[in-house]
Amino acid sequence: VQLQASGGGLVQAGASLRLSCAGSGRTLSTDSVAWFRQAPGKEREFVAGVRWRGGNTYYADSVKGRFTISRDNAENTVYLQMSSLKPEDTAVYYCAAKSGQIILSSLRNELSYDYWGQGTLVTVSS
């Protein structure tokens, strides 16, 4: 296991959660890392990503302004801070990593990533 996702849970609409993606035997500071999610009956979709060099962050339109992706290299962890959660944010959230820099046009494509965490369930009640 190289990525361990955690932090999911059951919350009410409007609440906040912070997901963690910890590298296990893998140094995330030299990876491009993203969060994806998969809701029941739907395909997995891009949520947020951070590139290795430069640390620029990118978000799906549906979460922009509410979610923040960040790194803590000392902790070898990438976080997804989620605020103002909505019932439509309910999904299994996965972190994914790719060694080195990722081409911007590939950032939102799950096939671009080589390593995946096991997923953590976020349920938002109305």
Residue pairs with C-beta under 8 A, 6 or more apart in sequence:
1 24
1 25
1 118
2 23
2 24
2 25
2 26
2 97
2 115
3 21
3 22
3 23
3 24
3 26
3 95
3 96
3 97
3 115
3 116
3 117
3 118
4 20
4 21
4 22
4 24
4 117
4 118
5 19
5 20
5 21
5 93
5 94
5 95
5 117
5 118
5 119
5 120
6 19
6 20
6 22
6 120
7 17
7 18
7 19
7 20
7 120
8 17
8 19
8 92
8 93
8 120
8 121
8 122
8 123
9 17
9 121
9 122
9 123
10 123
10 125
11 17
11 85
11 122
11 123
11 124
11 125
12 124
12 125
12 126
13 85
13 86
13 87
13 124
13 125
13 126
14 84
14 85
15 85
15 124
16 81
16 82
16 83
16 84
16 85
17 82
17 85
17 122
18 79
18 80
18 81
18 82
19 35
19 79
19 80
19 82
19 93
19 95
19 120
19 122
20 77
20 78
20 79
21 28
21 33
21 35
21 77
21 78
21 79
21 80
21 95
21 97
21 117
22 75
22 76
22 77
23 31
23 76
23 77
23 97
26 76
26 97
26 115
27 76
28 71
28 73
28 76
28 77
28 78
28 97
29 71
29 73
29 76
30 52
30 99
30 100
31 52
31 97
31 98
31 99
31 100
31 115
32 49
32 50
32 51
32 52
32 97
32 98
32 100
32 101
32 102
32 107
33 49
33 50
33 69
33 71
33 78
33 95
33 96
33 97
33 98
34 46
34 47
34 48
34 49
34 50
34 69
34 95
34 96
34 97
34 107
34 108
34 113
35 46
35 47
35 48
35 49
35 69
35 80
35 93
35 94
35 95
35 96
36 44
36 45
36 46
36 47
36 93
36 94
36 95
36 96
36 110
37 44
37 45
37 47
37 89
37 91
37 92
37 93
37 94
37 122
38 44
38 45
38 91
38 92
38 94
38 119
39 88
39 90
39 91
40 90
40 91
42 91
44 94
44 110
45 60
46 60
46 107
46 108
46 109
46 110
47 59
47 60
47 63
47 67
47 80
47 93
48 57
48 58
48 59
48 60
48 63
48 67
48 68
48 69
48 80
49 57
49 58
49 69
49 102
49 107
49 108
50 56
50 57
50 58
50 69
50 70
50 71
50 78
51 58
51 101
51 102
51 104
51 107
52 100
52 101
52 102
53 100
53 101
55 71
57 68
57 69
57 70
58 107
58 108
59 67
59 69
60 108
62 88
63 82
63 89
66 82
66 83
66 84
66 85
67 80
67 81
67 82
67 83
68 79
68 80
68 81
68 83
69 78
69 79
69 80
69 81
70 78
70 79
70 81
71 77
71 78
71 79
72 78
72 79
78 95
80 93
80 95
82 89
82 122
85 122
85 124
86 124
87 124
87 125
87 126
88 124
89 122
89 124
90 122
90 123
90 124
91 121
91 122
92 119
92 120
92 121
92 122
93 119
93 120
93 121
93 122
94 116
94 117
94 118
94 119
95 116
95 117
96 110
96 113
96 115
96 116
96 117
97 113
97 114
97 115
97 116
98 112
98 113
98 114
98 115
99 114
102 112
103 112
106 112
